[in-house]
Amino acid sequence: MNDNTPPGGKPPTVSATLPATGLLRLSQVLKLIPISRSTFYAGQAKGLYPRSVAIGQRARAYRVEDIRALIEKGLA
């Protein structure tokens, strides 16, 4: 049992541990989805994975809602 498991209960699911809304950087997304950065980008080009949004001139992030939907669909 890990620290996130309530006594006598199941560990929380990944989508349950995500906030309702917000943004995630790619490094955070790849901790939830066990694939490489290049595989993620290739999946983006094919339309399998969500597009990022600009959060600065050189910074991109992903909507939590899009990542949650991806995980719940089982594509991750």
N, C-alpha and C positions, 0 to 999 in steps of 0.2 A: 504494500500500500504506500502511495507517495503522500507528500504533504498536502496535496489538493484534494485528497479523497476524504469525504466526511466519514466519521465513524459509522461502520455498518452500512455504508452506502457505496454506490458506484462512483467512479471518478467522473468529473464533469466532462461533457463532450467539448470538442474544440469550438464548435459554434456557440456553445453556452458560455465559454470563457471570453469570447469577443465582445466588445462593447456594441451597443445597438447601432451607433453611427460613428463615423470618424474616418480617419485615413491611416493606412499602413504603408511603411516603406517596403521595398522589395525584400530586404533582408528579413523583415518580420514575416512577410508572406511565405518566404521559403522555409521558415521554421515550422509553419503550419502545413505546408504542402511539400512533401519530401522529394523534390526534384531539383535539378541544377538550374542555375540562372539561364544558361543557354537553352535548355529545354523549355523553360518558361517563355522566353522570348520567341522561340520557334512556335510554341502553342499560341502565342498572341498573334503572330503573323497568319496562322491558320484560322484564327477566330475562336479557338478553344478557351483561351484565357482572357480575362477582361483587360481593357486598355487602361493605362494610367492617366492621371490628371496632373496638370502642372500646379506645383505649389510654390514655385519660384522660377527664376530664370534658368537654373540648371538642376532643379529638384523635381522629382516626380513621386507620386504616391498612388495607392489603390484604395478605392472606397471599401470600407468594411462590409457593406451590404453586398457588393459584387463578390468578394472573397467568400463570404458566408454562403451565398447562393452556389458558388462553385463547389464548395465542400459538401453541401447538402445534396447536390446533383450527383456526387460521387465521381466527378471528373478529376478530382485532386488526388 
